Amino acid sequence: MNEKMIKISIERIEQTIFLIRGQKVLLDADLAQLYGVETKILNKAVKRNLDRFPEDFMFQLTAEEAENLRFQIGTSKKQRGGRRYLPYAFAERLGCDVFKSLFWDIER
């Protein structure tokens, strides 16, 4: 991977980090996109492997948080084909290593 690709990847990741409940987090849809899987696949895999993660690594947004975020990033309303469920937020401090191992299992 060349430096330009690495820089774009880092910039892309930085753009998906939000401050919610005083924590830097990545949303499930953004993580799924980074790993090339559907959001529902990511969420199912995480729920099946909760023992691999620290207890405080994720939380589900409230309806109010999701609505505020929708205004910030311009996501569509569920009546227009948007999300049907409240998104999950994953602690940015967790890093990618745990998710890499998680998706290694999915691909096998």
LOKOL-391690 format. One record per atom (N, C-alpha, C): z, y, x; atom name; residue in one letter. Coordinates in Angstrom, 1 decimal, decimal comma. Atoms other than C-alpha are relative to their C-alpha. Example, Ala and Ser with C-alpha at 12.3 -4.5 7.8 and 13.67 -1.06 7.14 Angstrom:
! residues 2
<site <0,0; -1,2; 0,9>; 'N'; 'A'> <site <7,8; -4,5; 12,3>; 'CA'; 'A'> <site <0,0; 1,2; 0,9>; 'C'; 'A'> <site <0,0; -1,1; -0,9>; 'N'; 'S'> <site <7,1; -1,1; 13,7>; 'CA'; 'S'> <site <0,8; 1,1; -0,8>; 'C'; 'S'> 
END
This chain:
! residues 108
<site <0,0; -1,2; 0,9>; 'N'; 'M'> <site <0,0; 0,0; 0,0>; 'CA'; 'M'> <site <0,0; 1,2; 0,9>; 'C'; 'M'> <site <0,0; -1,2; -0,9>; 'N'; 'N'> <site <-0,9; 3,4; 1,5>; 'CA'; 'N'> <site <1,0; 1,0; -0,5>; 'C'; 'N'> <site <-1,0; -1,0; 0,3>; 'N'; 'E'> <site <1,2; 6,5; 1,6>; 'CA'; 'E'> <site <-0,2; 0,7; -1,3>; 'C'; 'E'> <site <0,3; -0,7; 1,2>; 'N'; 'K'> <site <-0,6; 8,2; -1,2>; 'CA'; 'K'> <site <0,4; -0,8; -1,3>; 'C'; 'K'> <site <-0,4; 0,9; 1,1>; 'N'; 'M'> <site <0,0; 5,2; -3,6>; 'CA'; 'M'> <site <1,5; 0,0; -0,1>; 'C'; 'M'> <site <-1,5; 0,0; 0,0>; 'N'; 'I'> <site <3,7; 5,2; -2,6>; 'CA'; 'I'> <site <0,5; 1,3; -0,6>; 'C'; 'I'> <site <-0,4; -1,3; 0,5>; 'N'; 'K'> <site <4,0; 8,9; -3,2>; 'CA'; 'K'> <site <-0,2; 0,1; -1,5>; 'C'; 'K'> <site <0,3; 0,0; 1,4>; 'N'; 'I'> <site <2,3; 8,6; -6,6>; 'CA'; 'I'> <site <1,1; -0,8; -0,8>; 'C'; 'I'> <site <-0,9; 0,8; 0,7>; 'N'; 'S'> <site <4,6; 5,8; -7,6>; 'CA'; 'S'> <site <1,4; 0,6; 0,0>; 'C'; 'S'> <site <-1,3; -0,7; 0,0>; 'N'; 'I'> <site <7,7; 7,7; -6,5>; 'CA'; 'I'> <site <0,0; 1,2; -1,0>; 'C'; 'I'> <site <0,1; -1,2; 0,9>; 'N'; 'E'> <site <6,6; 10,8; -8,4>; 'CA'; 'E'> <site <0,0; -0,5; -1,4>; 'C'; 'E'> <site <0,1; 0,5; 1,4>; 'N'; 'R'> <site <5,8; 8,7; -11,5>; 'CA'; 'R'> <site <1,4; -0,5; -0,4>; 'C'; 'R'> <site <-1,4; 0,5; 0,3>; 'N'; 'I'> <site <9,3; 7,1; -11,4>; 'CA'; 'I'> <site <0,9; 1,2; -0,2>; 'C'; 'I'> <site <-0,9; -1,2; 0,2>; 'N'; 'E'> <site <11,0; 10,5; -10,9>; 'CA'; 'E'> <site <-0,2; 0,7; -1,3>; 'C'; 'E'> <site <0,3; -0,6; 1,3>; 'N'; 'Q'> <site <9,2; 11,8; -14,0>; 'CA'; 'Q'> <site <0,6; -0,7; -1,2>; 'C'; 'Q'> <site <-0,5; 0,7; 1,1>; 'N'; 'T'> <site <10,7; 9,1; -16,1>; 'CA'; 'T'> <site <1,5; -0,1; 0,0>; 'C'; 'T'> <site <-1,4; 0,0; -0,1>; 'N'; 'I'> <site <14,3; 9,7; -15,1>; 'CA'; 'I'> <site <0,6; 1,1; -0,9>; 'C'; 'I'> <site <-0,6; -1,0; 0,9>; 'N'; 'F'> <site <16,4; 11,4; -17,8>; 'CA'; 'F'> <site <1,5; 0,0; 0,2>; 'C'; 'F'> <site <-1,4; -0,1; -0,1>; 'N'; 'L'> <site <19,9; 12,7; -17,9>; 'CA'; 'L'> <site <0,5; -0,2; -1,5>; 'C'; 'L'> <site <-0,5; 0,3; 1,3>; 'N'; 'I'> <site <21,6; 11,1; -21,0>; 'CA'; 'I'> <site <1,4; -0,5; 0,2>; 'C'; 'I'> <site <-1,5; 0,3; -0,1>; 'N'; 'R'> <site <25,4; 10,9; -21,5>; 'CA'; 'R'> <site <0,5; 0,2; 1,4>; 'C'; 'R'> <site <-0,4; -0,3; -1,3>; 'N'; 'G'> <site <25,8; 12,3; -18,1>; 'CA'; 'G'> <site <-0,4; -1,0; 1,1>; 'C'; 'G'> <site <0,5; 1,0; -1,0>; 'N'; 'Q'> <site <23,9; 9,4; -16,4>; 'CA'; 'Q'> <site <-1,5; 0,2; 0,2>; 'C'; 'Q'> <site <1,5; 0,1; -0,2>; 'N'; 'K'> <site <20,5; 9,3; -14,8>; 'CA'; 'K'> <site <-0,5; -1,3; -0,4>; 'C'; 'K'> <site <0,5; 1,3; 0,6>; 'N'; 'V'> <site <18,6; 6,7; -16,7>; 'CA'; 'V'> <site <-1,5; -0,1; -0,1>; 'C'; 'V'> <site <1,4; 0,3; 0,3>; 'N'; 'L'> <site <15,2; 5,1; -17,2>; 'CA'; 'L'> <site <0,0; -0,7; -1,3>; 'C'; 'L'> <site <0,1; 0,6; 1,3>; 'N'; 'L'> <site <14,1; 4,2; -20,6>; 'CA'; 'L'> <site <-0,8; -1,4; 0,1>; 'C'; 'L'> <site <0,6; 1,4; 0,0>; 'N'; 'D'> <site <13,0; 0,6; -21,5>; 'CA'; 'D'> <site <-1,5; 0,0; 0,1>; 'C'; 'D'> <site <1,5; -0,1; 0,0>; 'N'; 'A'> <site <9,4; 1,6; -22,2>; 'CA'; 'A'> <site <-0,5; 0,4; 1,3>; 'C'; 'A'> <site <0,4; -0,4; -1,3>; 'N'; 'D'> <site <9,1; 3,3; -18,9>; 'CA'; 'D'> <site <0,1; -1,1; 1,1>; 'C'; 'D'> <site <-0,2; 1,1; -0,9>; 'N'; 'L'> <site <10,5; 0,4; -17,0>; 'CA'; 'L'> <site <-1,0; -1,1; -0,2>; 'C'; 'L'> <site <1,0; 1,0; 0,4>; 'N'; 'A'> <site <8,3; -2,0; -18,9>; 'CA'; 'A'> <site <-1,4; 0,3; 0,6>; 'C'; 'A'> <site <1,3; -0,4; -0,5>; 'N'; 'Q'> <site <5,3; 0,0; -18,0>; 'CA'; 'Q'> <site <-0,1; -0,1; 1,6>; 'C'; 'Q'> <site <0,0; 0,1; -1,4>; 'N'; 'L'> <site <6,3; 0,1; -14,3>; 'CA'; 'L'> <site <-0,2; -1,4; 0,5>; 'C'; 'L'> <site <0,1; 1,4; -0,3>; 'N'; 'Y'> <site <6,5; -3,7; -14,3>; 'CA'; 'Y'> <site <-1,2; -0,7; -0,7>; 'C'; 'Y'> <site <1,2; 0,5; 0,6>; 'N'; 'G'> <site <3,4; -4,2; -16,4>; 'CA'; 'G'> <site <0,3; -1,1; -1,1>; 'C'; 'G'> <site <-0,3; 0,9; 1,1>; 'N'; 'V'> <site <5,1; -6,0; -19,3>; 'CA'; 'V'> <site <0,3; 0,9; -1,3>; 'C'; 'V'> <site <-0,2; -0,7; 1,3>; 'N'; 'E'> <site <5,6; -5,1; -23,0>; 'CA'; 'E'> <site <1,5; 0,3; 0,0>; 'C'; 'E'> <site <-1,4; -0,4; 0,1>; 'N'; 'T'> <site <8,9; -3,3; -23,8>; 'CA'; 'T'> <site <0,8; -1,1; -0,7>; 'C'; 'T'> <site <-0,8; 1,1; 0,6>; 'N'; 'K'> <site <10,0; -6,1; -26,1>; 'CA'; 'K'> <site <0,2; -1,1; 0,9>; 'C'; 'K'> <site <-0,2; 1,1; -1,0>; 'N'; 'I'> <site <9,5; -8,6; -23,3>; 'CA'; 'I'> <site <1,1; 0,4; 1,0>; 'C'; 'I'> <site <-1,0; -0,4; -0,9>; 'N'; 'L'> <site <11,6; -6,5; -21,0>; 'CA'; 'L'> <site <1,4; -0,1; -0,6>; 'C'; 'L'> <site <-1,3; 0,0; 0,7>; 'N'; 'N'> <site <14,4; -6,1; -23,6>; 'CA'; 'N'> <site <0,5; -1,5; -0,2>; 'C'; 'N'> <site <-0,4; 1,4; 0,2>; 'N'; 'K'> <site <14,4; -9,8; -24,4>; 'CA'; 'K'> <site <0,5; -0,7; 1,3>; 'C'; 'K'> <site <-0,4; 0,6; -1,3>; 'N'; 'A'> <site <14,5; -10,8; -20,7>; 'CA'; 'A'> <site <1,4; 0,5; 0,4>; 'C'; 'A'> <site <-1,3; -0,6; -0,4>; 'N'; 'V'> <site <17,4; -8,4; -20,1>; 'CA'; 'V'> <site <1,1; -0,7; -0,8>; 'C'; 'V'> <site <-1,1; 0,6; 0,9>; 'N'; 'K'> <site <19,4; -9,8; -23,1>; 'CA'; 'K'> <site <0,2; -1,5; 0,4>; 'C'; 'K'> <site <-0,2; 1,4; -0,4>; 'N'; 'R'> <site <18,8; -13,4; -21,9>; 'CA'; 'R'> <site <0,7; -0,1; 1,3>; 'C'; 'R'> <site <-0,5; 0,1; -1,4>; 'N'; 'N'> <site <20,0; -12,5; -18,4>; 'CA'; 'N'> <site <1,1; 1,1; 0,2>; 'C'; 'N'> <site <-1,0; -1,1; -0,1>; 'N'; 'L'> <site <22,9; -10,1; -19,1>; 'CA'; 'L'> <site <1,0; -0,3; 1,2>; 'C'; 'L'> <site <-1,0; 0,3; -1,1>; 'N'; 'D'> <site <25,1; -12,0; -16,5>; 'CA'; 'D'> <site <-0,5; 0,5; 1,4>; 'C'; 'D'> <site <0,5; -0,5; -1,3>; 'N'; 'R'> <site <22,8; -10,6; -13,7>; 'CA'; 'R'> <site <0,3; 1,5; 0,2>; 'C'; 'R'> <site <-0,2; -1,5; 0,0>; 'N'; 'F'> <site <23,7; -7,0; -14,5>; 'CA'; 'F'> <site <1,5; 0,4; -0,1>; 'C'; 'F'> <site <-1,3; -0,5; 0,3>; 'N'; 'P'> <site <26,8; -4,9; -14,3>; 'CA'; 'P'> <site <0,2; 0,4; -1,4>; 'C'; 'P'> <site <-0,3; -0,3; 1,4>; 'N'; 'E'> <site <28,5; -4,2; -17,6>; 'CA'; 'E'> <site <-0,5; 1,3; -0,5>; 'C'; 'E'> <site <0,4; -1,4; 0,5>; 'N'; 'D'> <site <27,6; -0,5; -17,7>; 'CA'; 'D'> <site <-1,4; 0,3; 0,4>; 'C'; 'D'> <site <1,3; -0,3; -0,5>; 'N'; 'F'> <site <24,0; -0,8; -16,6>; 'CA'; 'F'> <site <-1,0; 0,5; -1,1>; 'C'; 'F'> <site <0,9; -0,5; 1,0>; 'N'; 'M'> <site <22,4; -0,1; -20,0>; 'CA'; 'M'> <site <0,8; 0,3; -1,3>; 'C'; 'M'> <site <-0,5; -0,3; 1,3>; 'N'; 'F'> <site <23,1; 1,3; -23,4>; 'CA'; 'F'> <site <-1,2; 0,4; -0,9>; 'C'; 'F'> <site <1,0; -0,4; 1,0>; 'N'; 'Q'> <site <21,1; 1,9; -26,6>; 'CA'; 'Q'> <site <0,2; 1,4; -0,5>; 'C'; 'Q'> <site <-0,1; -1,4; 0,5>; 'N'; 'L'> <site <20,4; 5,5; -27,6>; 'CA'; 'L'> <site <0,4; 0,0; -1,4>; 'C'; 'L'> <site <-0,3; -0,2; 1,4>; 'N'; 'T'> <site <21,8; 6,8; -30,8>; 'CA'; 'T'> <site <-1,3; 0,6; -0,6>; 'C'; 'T'> <site <1,2; -0,6; 0,7>; 'N'; 'A'> <site <19,3; 8,1; -33,5>; 'CA'; 'A'> <site <-0,1; 1,4; 0,5>; 'C'; 'A'> <site <0,1; -1,4; -0,4>; 'N'; 'E'> <site <20,2; 11,6; -32,5>; 'CA'; 'E'> <site <-0,5; 0,2; 1,4>; 'C'; 'E'> <site <0,5; 0,0; -1,4>; 'N'; 'E'> <site <19,6; 11,0; -28,8>; 'CA'; 'E'> <site <-1,5; -0,3; 0,1>; 'C'; 'E'> <site <1,4; 0,4; 0,0>; 'N'; 'A'> <site <16,3; 9,3; -29,5>; 'CA'; 'A'> <site <-0,8; 1,2; -0,6>; 'C'; 'A'> <site <0,7; -1,1; 0,6>; 'N'; 'E'> <site <15,2; 12,2; -31,7>; 'CA'; 'E'> <site <-0,1; 1,2; 0,9>; 'C'; 'E'> <site <0,0; -1,1; -1,0>; 'N'; 'N'> <site <16,2; 14,8; -29,1>; 'CA'; 'N'> <site <-1,0; -0,3; 1,1>; 'C'; 'N'> <site <0,9; 0,4; -1,0>; 'N'; 'L'> <site <14,3; 12,8; -26,5>; 'CA'; 'L'> <site <-1,5; 0,0; -0,5>; 'C'; 'L'> <site <1,4; 0,0; 0,6>; 'N'; 'R'> <site <11,2; 12,5; -28,8>; 'CA'; 'R'> <site <-0,5; 1,4; 0,1>; 'C'; 'R'> <site <0,5; -1,4; -0,1>; 'N'; 'F'> <site <11,0; 16,3; -28,8>; 'CA'; 'F'> <site <-0,2; 0,4; 1,4>; 'C'; 'F'> <site <0,2; -0,3; -1,4>; 'N'; 'Q'> <site <11,4; 16,5; -25,1>; 'CA'; 'Q'> <site <-1,3; -0,6; 0,6>; 'C'; 'Q'> <site <1,1; 0,7; -0,6>; 'N'; 'I'> <site <8,7; 14,0; -24,2>; 'CA'; 'I'> <site <-1,2; -0,2; -0,9>; 'C'; 'I'> <site <1,1; 0,0; 0,9>; 'N'; 'G'> <site <6,5; 14,1; -27,3>; 'CA'; 'G'> <site <-0,4; -1,4; -0,4>; 'C'; 'G'> <site <0,4; 1,3; 0,5>; 'N'; 'T'> <site <6,7; 10,5; -28,5>; 'CA'; 'T'> <site <-0,3; 0,1; -1,5>; 'C'; 'T'> <site <0,4; 0,0; 1,4>; 'N'; 'S'> <site <5,3; 9,7; -31,9>; 'CA'; 'S'> <site <1,1; -0,5; -1,0>; 'C'; 'S'> <site <-0,9; 0,5; 1,0>; 'N'; 'K'> <site <7,3; 9,2; -35,1>; 'CA'; 'K'> <site <-0,3; -1,4; -0,4>; 'C'; 'K'> <site <0,3; 1,4; 0,4>; 'N'; 'K'> <site <7,7; 5,6; -36,3>; 'CA'; 'K'> <site <-1,0; -0,1; -1,2>; 'C'; 'K'> <site <0,9; 0,0; 1,1>; 'N'; 'Q'> <site <5,7; 6,5; -39,4>; 'CA'; 'Q'> <site <-1,4; 0,1; 0,5>; 'C'; 'Q'> <site <1,3; -0,2; -0,6>; 'N'; 'R'> <site <2,8; 7,2; -37,1>; 'CA'; 'R'> <site <-0,3; -1,0; 1,1>; 'C'; 'R'> <site <0,3; 1,0; -0,9>; 'N'; 'G'> <site <2,9; 4,1; -35,1>; 'CA'; 'G'> <site <0,9; 0,0; 1,2>; 'C'; 'G'> <site <-0,9; 0,0; -1,1>; 'N'; 'G'> <site <5,8; 4,9; -32,8>; 'CA'; 'G'> <site <1,0; -1,1; 0,0>; 'C'; 'G'> <site <-1,1; 1,0; -0,1>; 'N'; 'R'> <site <8,9; 2,9; -31,9>; 'CA'; 'R'> <site <0,6; -0,3; -1,3>; 'C'; 'R'> <site <-0,7; 0,4; 1,2>; 'N'; 'R'> <site <10,6; 0,9; -34,6>; 'CA'; 'R'> <site <1,5; -0,1; 0,2>; 'C'; 'R'> <site <-1,4; 0,2; -0,4>; 'N'; 'Y'> <site <13,9; 0,5; -32,7>; 'CA'; 'Y'> <site <0,4; 1,1; 0,9>; 'C'; 'Y'> <site <-0,5; -1,0; -0,9>; 'N'; 'L'> <site <16,1; 2,8; -30,8>; 'CA'; 'L'> <site <-0,1; -0,5; 1,4>; 'C'; 'L'> <site <0,2; 0,4; -1,3>; 'N'; 'P'> <site <15,3; 2,7; -27,1>; 'CA'; 'P'> <site <1,3; -0,3; 0,8>; 'C'; 'P'> <site <-1,1; 0,2; -0,9>; 'N'; 'Y'> <site <17,6; 1,3; -24,4>; 'CA'; 'Y'> <site <-0,2; 0,8; 1,2>; 'C'; 'Y'> <site <0,0; -0,7; -1,3>; 'N'; 'A'> <site <18,5; 3,3; -21,3>; 'CA'; 'A'> <site <0,6; -0,8; 1,0>; 'C'; 'A'> <site <-0,5; 0,8; -1,1>; 'N'; 'F'> <site <19,0; 1,7; -18,0>; 'CA'; 'F'> <site <0,4; 0,9; 1,2>; 'C'; 'F'> <site <-0,5; -0,8; -1,1>; 'N'; 'A'> <site <21,1; 3,2; -15,2>; 'CA'; 'A'> <site <-0,9; 0,1; 1,2>; 'C'; 'A'> <site <0,9; -0,2; -1,1>; 'N'; 'E'> <site <18,9; 4,7; -12,5>; 'CA'; 'E'> <site <0,6; -0,5; 1,3>; 'C'; 'E'> <site <-0,7; 0,4; -1,2>; 'N'; 'R'> <site <21,5; 3,8; -9,9>; 'CA'; 'R'> <site <-0,2; -1,5; 0,3>; 'C'; 'R'> <site <0,2; 1,5; -0,2>; 'N'; 'L'> <site <20,8; 0,1; -10,5>; 'CA'; 'L'> <site <-1,0; -0,4; 1,0>; 'C'; 'L'> <site <1,1; 0,3; -0,9>; 'N'; 'G'> <site <17,6; 0,2; -8,6>; 'CA'; 'G'> <site <-0,9; -1,0; -0,6>; 'C'; 'G'> <site <1,0; 0,9; 0,5>; 'N'; 'C'> <site <14,7; -2,1; -8,9>; 'CA'; 'C'> <site <0,2; -1,4; 0,3>; 'C'; 'C'> <site <-0,1; 1,4; -0,5>; 'N'; 'D'> <site <15,9; -5,2; -7,1>; 'CA'; 'D'> <site <0,3; -1,0; -1,1>; 'C'; 'D'> <site <-0,4; 0,9; 1,1>; 'N'; 'V'> <site <17,6; -6,7; -10,2>; 'CA'; 'V'> <site <-1,2; -0,3; -0,9>; 'C'; 'V'> <site <1,1; 0,2; 0,9>; 'N'; 'F'> <site <14,5; -6,1; -12,3>; 'CA'; 'F'> <site <-1,1; -0,8; 0,6>; 'C'; 'F'> <site <1,0; 0,9; -0,8>; 'N'; 'K'> <site <12,2; -7,6; -9,6>; 'CA'; 'K'> <site <0,3; -1,4; -0,2>; 'C'; 'K'> <site <-0,4; 1,4; 0,1>; 'N'; 'S'> <site <14,2; -10,8; -9,7>; 'CA'; 'S'> <site <-0,2; -0,5; -1,4>; 'C'; 'S'> <site <0,1; 0,4; 1,4>; 'N'; 'L'> <site <14,2; -10,8; -13,5>; 'CA'; 'L'> <site <-1,4; -0,3; -0,3>; 'C'; 'L'> <site <1,4; 0,2; 0,3>; 'N'; 'F'> <site <10,4; -10,5; -13,7>; 'CA'; 'F'> <site <-0,6; -1,1; 0,8>; 'C'; 'F'> <site <0,5; 1,1; -0,8>; 'N'; 'W'> <site <9,9; -13,0; -11,0>; 'CA'; 'W'> <site <0,2; -1,3; -0,9>; 'C'; 'W'> <site <-0,3; 1,2; 0,9>; 'N'; 'D'> <site <11,5; -15,5; -13,4>; 'CA'; 'D'> <site <-0,9; 0,0; -1,2>; 'C'; 'D'> <site <0,9; -0,1; 1,1>; 'N'; 'I'> <site <9,3; -14,3; -16,3>; 'CA'; 'I'> <site <-1,4; -0,5; 0,4>; 'C'; 'I'> <site <1,3; 0,3; -0,4>; 'N'; 'E'> <site <6,1; -14,8; -14,3>; 'CA'; 'E'> <site <-0,1; -1,5; 0,4>; 'C'; 'E'> <site <0,1; 1,4; -0,4>; 'N'; 'R'> <site <7,0; -18,4; -13,2>; 'CA'; 'R'> <site <-0,3; -0,9; -1,2>; 'C'; 'R'> 
END
